[in-house]
Amino acid sequence: MSKLPNAPLIEVVIELRWQITQKNELTGIQYLYGDLYNELKDKFPHRESIIPVDIPIEMTLNQPAHRFRAKVGGYPLIQIGAGILTLNTIDDIYEWNSFFKDAKEIIEKFLKVYTLPDKQVVPGIMYIDFFPFNFEENDVVDYINRNFKVTLSQSFFEADKPPIDFNMGFAYNIELGQLRVNLQKGIVNKSEGILLQTRINGKPLLAKEEKLGKWLNDAHELTSDLFKQLTAGNLYETFK
């Protein structure tokens, strides 16, 4: 997405997932963490464990186990586990071209140290946005209808006050995989509001850097256009 001065963006995540089906693959995962860190430590020198070392690796499938950071407690950061690799960043430092450049480098290093010959990986990209909103004093249905290209209504219950919570979502099969858009009540830094999660889960692709790079660029362009369309009008103008 383009960098907007007042963007509601909270976090951006690029993700790779792959299946682990054999026991010897689990054994190799234990070496992957150190091998990948050695390739990336110049840019991401600070590492930390997420899952206690005494937890059997079989119980950590598809969960990040280690984290590499550029700065202590800061972003961007890399997460790696058995069957999952992510690159995360936040709005303060997000800019697509540099984020994509980091992602390509990380994918290149990952494929170098963890051989996946003729194996498929599933790419993903997710944007999380946050809109401050007081549910006790305002009507979330009216807010959504006025500010998003979504129409909400209900006729099953008459209430004196507006709803104090809500959760809605859409999922579509698209050429890139599956698109999911969710709007729900959330809290960020102790402030109440509406969370927008826009996510594309890709179709399995051969573990090749060029294929994954093209998918990420295409997915970024789609999510960027979708955000503009979803918030077009007065709300989008407030981000400029």
Buried (B, 14 or more C-beta within 10 A) or exposed (E): BEEBEEBBBBBBBBBBBBBBEEEEBBEBBEEBBEBBBEBBEEEBEBBEEEBEEEEEBEEBBEBBBBBBBBEEEEBBBBBBBBBBBBBBBBBEEBEBEEBBEBBBBBBEBBBEBBEBEEEEBBBBBBBBBBBEBEBEEEEBBEBBBEBBEEEBEEEEEEEEEBBEEBEEEEEEEEEBBBBBBBBEBBEBEEEEBBBBBBBBBBBBBEBEBEEBBEBBEBBBEBBBEBBBEBBEEEBBEEBE
